[in-house]
Amino acid sequence: MPTTTIRIDDDMKARVSAAAERAGKTAHAFILDAIAETVEQDELNAAFHRTAGERWANILATGKTVAWDDAKLWLTARSRGERPRKPVARKPGV
C-alpha cells in the first residue's frame, strides 16, 4: 500500500488526536475514515448532479414536468404510508 504524507499545523493535529481518542481510534484510522467519508460524499454529489442534469435535459427535450402541487400531494400521501398513483408529467399550463 502506498504512503501519502499530509502536513497539518499543530492545532489541527491536536484536534485530530482528541477527536480520534473520543472515537476510540488511532489518529491514522480517524484520518482514513474522514478521507473515506469525504470521497463518498463527493461521489454522491457527483451522482446527484449527473441525475439532475439528465432530468433537466429531459424537461428541455420534452417540455414536460410535474407541477409542484401534484408532487407535494404525492409526497405527502407517501409519507403517510399510502400508495398513491404517481403524478403525470405534462407541459406547463396544460
C-alpha positions in Angstrom: 0.0 0.0 0.0 1.5 3.4 -1.0 2.1 6.1 1.6 0.8 9.6 1.4 2.2 12.4 3.6 0.0 15.3 4.8 1.1 18.3 6.6 -1.2 19.9 9.2 -0.5 22.6 11.7 -0.1 21.7 15.4 -3.5 22.9 16.3 -5.2 20.7 13.7 -3.0 17.7 14.7 -4.1 18.2 18.4 -7.8 18.4 17.3 -7.5 15.2 15.2 -5.8 13.4 18.1 -8.5 14.5 20.5 -11.3 13.6 18.1 -9.7 10.2 17.4 -9.4 9.5 21.1 -13.0 10.3 21.6 -13.9 8.0 18.8 -11.7 5.2 20.2 -9.5 5.2 17.1 -5.9 6.0 16.3 -5.3 9.3 14.6 -4.4 7.3 11.4 -7.7 5.4 11.4 -9.6 8.6 12.1 -7.9 10.4 9.2 -8.6 7.5 6.9 -12.3 7.5 7.9 -12.5 11.2 7.3 -11.0 10.8 3.8 -13.3 7.9 3.0 -16.4 9.9 4.1 -15.3 12.9 2.1 -14.7 10.8 -1.0 -18.1 9.1 -0.6 -19.9 12.4 -0.2 -18.2 13.7 -3.3 -19.3 10.7 -5.3 -22.9 11.1 -4.0 -22.8 14.8 -5.0 -21.5 13.9 -8.5 -24.2 11.3 -8.9 -26.9 13.8 -7.8 -25.6 16.4 -10.2 -25.5 13.8 -13.0 -29.1 12.8 -12.4 -30.2 16.4 -12.1 -28.6 17.2 -15.4 -30.2 14.2 -17.1 -33.6 15.2 -15.7 -33.2 18.8 -16.8 -32.2 17.7 -20.3 -35.4 15.6 -20.4 -37.5 18.6 -19.3 -35.9 20.7 -22.0 -36.4 18.0 -24.6 -40.0 17.1 -23.8 -41.2 20.3 -22.2 -43.0 18.1 -19.6 -42.7 18.3 -15.9 -44.8 17.6 -12.8 -46.5 20.5 -11.1 -45.2 21.2 -7.6 -48.7 20.9 -6.1 -49.2 17.5 -7.7 -45.7 16.4 -6.5 -46.4 17.7 -3.0 -49.7 15.8 -2.7 -48.0 12.6 -3.9 -45.1 13.1 -1.4 -47.5 13.8 1.5 -49.5 10.7 0.8 -46.3 8.6 0.5 -45.1 10.0 3.9 -48.4 8.7 5.4 -47.6 5.2 4.1 -50.2 5.4 1.3 -49.5 4.2 -2.3 -50.9 7.0 -4.5 -50.6 7.0 -8.3 -47.6 8.9 -9.5 -48.5 12.3 -10.9 -48.4 12.6 -14.7 -45.8 14.8 -16.3 -47.3 17.3 -18.7 -46.3 20.5 -20.3 -46.7 23.6 -18.0 -50.1 25.3 -18.4 -51.8 22.1 -19.8 
